[in-house]
Amino acid sequence: MQIAIALYDRFTALDAVGPYETLSRIPGSEIVFVAEETGPVRTDNGQLAPTAGKTFAEVPHPDVVVVPGGPGQTARMTDRALLDWIRTVDTTSTWTTSVCTGSLLLAAAGLLEGRRATSHWLALDELRGFGAEPTGERVVTDGKYVTAAGVSAGIDMGLALVGRISGDAVAQAVQLGIEYDPQPPYDAGSPRKAPAEVVGLLRSMSRFILGAESPT
């Protein structure tokens, strides 16, 4: 089973690494990082550069597709190379997935029209413009399309997909192996639970998180 994780300049690291850490543990799986060109691809803060081992052209038929989000997603909404690859691999994929604003790229490729989907909560309204039905759920499955909410939700999405592919016991073993037992020091991981002033603070910083600007 080949699992392709798409990379592009200024993607968010955990959007790709979370699914990688879970899906790579499926027995018999092959993980490949793909991009328009091979070589290092910088994350959103420019301080980390995972390597794309293959080009889009070299990976035409992956079984699972993962599209991460991040500030760089905005500039990729009209990226013909990336969107054409997403459309092409989707015709034969078993699962087409995204994390965070990666769902906007699936939507821009025309794959989410009429489907339930999620994204980072600050980007949910944008999904509606592409004919998708946005939902604030953490992981949403609609047919073969699996979308995850913001950043850390990619781990949950990966585990859910491991369960679908290899069964609950294997998924639970993967969860145990990575010791994924979240006990955050704050209960502010959702706009429904975070204090209003924290929601406002995050909104004021959103251009650094979802937009084209960088705080550095």
N, C-alpha and C positions, 0 to 999 in steps of 0.2 A: 504494500500500500504506500503510494507516494503522497506526501503531504507538502504542499508548496506554500510558503509564506512570502508574500510580496513585500518588497522594500522600496522605499523612495525617500528622497531627501527630506529630513525633518519629521520623520515618523516618530511616534512615542515608543520608547524601548519596551516597556512592559506590555504594550499592546501586542507585540510580536513574541516576546520572551515568555509571557505567561502561557499562551497556547503551546509554544515550543516545549516548555518544561513538562506539560501534561501529555500532549499528543505524541511526543517523541518516545514515550514509554509504552506505546501500543506495540505488542509483540509483532515483529515483522515489518514495522513501519520504517519508512525512509523520509527524513525531513530534508527539504532543500529550500534555501533562501534564494529568491529570484528577484531580478531587477532588470531594467532596460539594458544595463551593461553590468558585467561582472566587476567585482572589487568592493572596497569598503563603501558603506552608505551611512552618512551621518544622521544621528538621531536629533530630536528637536533642540537639545541644548548644545549640540555640536561636540560633546565630550566623549561620545561613544560611537563606534563605527563598526557594526556587524558586517560581515562579508557576504555579499551575494555570490554564490558559487556558480550559478547558471543564469543565463539570460532568459527573458520571456520566451523567445523563440525556441530555446532548448527544452522547455517544459510545457508541451502542448496538451498533455492529458493527465494531470494529477488527479488523484482520487479525492483529495480534500484540498480546498483552497482557503487560505486565511488572508484577509486584508486588514491590516492594522490602520489605526487613525493617528491623529497628531496634527500639530499646526501646519505641517507641510501638505496636508490633505487638500486645503483650499486651492492651492496652485495646481493640484492634480485633477480637479473636477473637469477639465477639458483636455487632459493629457491623453492623446489618441493612443499612444503605445500601451499605456497601462489599461485604459478602458477597453481597448480592443482585445487585449489579452484576457481580461476578466470575462468578457463576453464569450470568447473562444473556449476557454477552459470550462466555463459553466455548462457548455453544451454536453460535456461528457463527465463532469464531476459527479461524485456521489453526494458530496456535501460542499456547499459554498458558504463561507462564514466570514464574519467581520468582528472587529472589536472597536468600540468607541466610535469615532467619526469615520471609521472605515466603512460603516454602513452607508454613508453618503456617497462613497465611491461606487458601492454596489448599486445604489439608487441611480446615480448618474449614468451607469452602464445599462440602465433599463431593466434591472433584475427584480426590483422590489415593488413594482406597481401592483396595487391591489393586495399587497401582503402586509401582515403585521411585522413590525420591526422595532428595534430599539437602537439607542446611540447614547452618547454622553447627554446628560439631561439638558445641558445648554444648547444642544443641537437638535433636539427632538422635533421642534417645529419645522426645521428645514426638510425633514423627511417627507412631511405632508406635501410639500411643493413638487415632489417627484411621484405623487400618487400612492405613496405608502401609507400605512395606518400606524402612526407612532404610538408606542406604549412605553411606560416607564418601568416595565419589568426588567430584571437584571439580565436574564437570558431569554430570548424568544426564538422558538422554532416554528417555522411555517413551511411545511414541505421539507425540501432539502436545504432550506436557507436557515442558518442559525446566526443570529446577531446578538452581540453582547453590549451591555451598557459601558460606562466609562472605565478605561484603563484596567483596573484590577479585576473587572468582571471577565476579562479574557481567561483567567484561571478557572473560573466557574464554568465558562463556556467549554473550555478544553476538557474539563472533567465530565461534563454532561455528554460531550461527544465521545469520549472514551467509553462511557457507559453504553451509548447507542451502538458503538462499533464492536466492542469486546465484552460487554456485559457488566453488570453492576459490581461483581466481585473484583474484576480487574480495575475498574474505576476507583473503587474503594482502596485497593492496594496501592494504586498510584497516589491517591490522596494521602494515604498513610506514609508512603515513601518520601513524599516531599514535605511531610508533616504540615499539611495545610489545615490548620486549626485556628482560624482567625479569632483573636481576642484583642481588638484595637483599644487603645487607651481612651479614645473618645467615641461617642456615639453621634458622629456628625458626617457619616458617609453618604447621606442622601439629603436632598433639599427638603424632604418631608420631615426630617429629624434634626437637621442642623439648626442652631439658633439663627434668627432672622438677620442679625448683624453679620454672621459668618456667611450666609447666603449672599448678602449684599457685597461683602468684601470680595468673594469669589467672582461675582458678576463684574466688579470693577477691574478684576485681574484677567477677565476672560479673553481679552485680546492677546494676552501672552500664552494662553493655554490652547485656544482654538483658532486664533487669527494668524495673521501673517507677521506680526511683530515679535520681537524677542526682548526679554527684559534685560539683556546684557548689552 
